[in-house]
Amino acid sequence: MKKIVIVSDTHIPNRGKKLPQPLVDACDGADFIIHAGDWQILDVYHELSAYAETDGVAGNVDPWEIVDRFGRKKILTFGDLKIGVVHGDGIRKTTEQRAFDSFEGEDVDIIVFGHSHQPLIREIGDLTLFNPGSPTDKRREPQYSFGLLEIGDTWELKHVFFDKEE
């Protein structure tokens, strides 16, 4: 069983000073970590990669060093499972629609995106759209969140919701 943590919109240090404990605990047992952009500083990558191999894409608030290192879109492959990763920012259309359109004509099973800070899991045919939400800036959402993907003979994708630590 492979455990993949999916996170986006950490916005450190602007929205959080550090990664929240529920996310750190999940990363501690992860096989891989996917970040869908708006890291804000490269230190977030270094911290996450201390737990597991980490990859992802840059978001609209990320500096050139993050854009340069990760790019704006990619496809990650785990066995037969193909995961498209994009931040989802842009003009016109919804964040979800922009993310979906980013991989038009490409063979992916899951599209991971961020930007809106709104947790989402939606199936469109054989494709699953997934936004993990944000672990540090929930905006109008009731709780902070990130995602977990477990891959075995089949795969299961879910959100992990939590409240801010005191």
MOCORDA-V603586 format. One record per backbone hydrogen bond with DSSP energy under -0.5 kcal/mol. CO is the residue of the C=O (numbers start at 1). NH is the residue of the N-H. Records with the same first field share a line. If there is no record, write none. Layout:
# MOCORDA-V603586
CO = NH / NH
This chain:
# MOCORDA-V603586
2 = 4 / 151
3 = 31 / 32
4 = 149
5 = 34
6 = 147
7 = 36
8 = 135
9 = 136
11 = 15 / 16
16 = 13
20 = 23 / 24
21 = 25
22 = 26
23 = 27
24 = 28
25 = 29
26 = 29
27 = 30
31 = 53
32 = 5
33 = 55
34 = 7
35 = 57
37 = 9
38 = 11
39 = 12 / 41
41 = 44
42 = 46
43 = 47
44 = 48
45 = 49
46 = 50
47 = 50
48 = 51 / 52
53 = 33
55 = 35
59 = 62
63 = 66 / 67
64 = 68
65 = 69
66 = 70 / 71
67 = 71
71 = 58
72 = 87
74 = 85
76 = 83
78 = 81
81 = 78 / 83
82 = 84 / 109 / 110
83 = 76
84 = 112
85 = 74
87 = 114
94 = 98
95 = 99
96 = 100
97 = 101
98 = 102
99 = 103
100 = 103
101 = 104
103 = 106
106 = 108
109 = 128
110 = 84 / 112
111 = 130
112 = 86
113 = 132
114 = 116
117 = 119 / 134
120 = 131
122 = 129
124 = 127
127 = 124 / 129
128 = 111
129 = 122
130 = 113
131 = 120
134 = 145
138 = 141
144 = 162
146 = 160
147 = 6
148 = 158
149 = 4 / 151
150 = 152 / 156
151 = 2
154 = 152
156 = 150
158 = 148
159 = 161
160 = 146
162 = 144
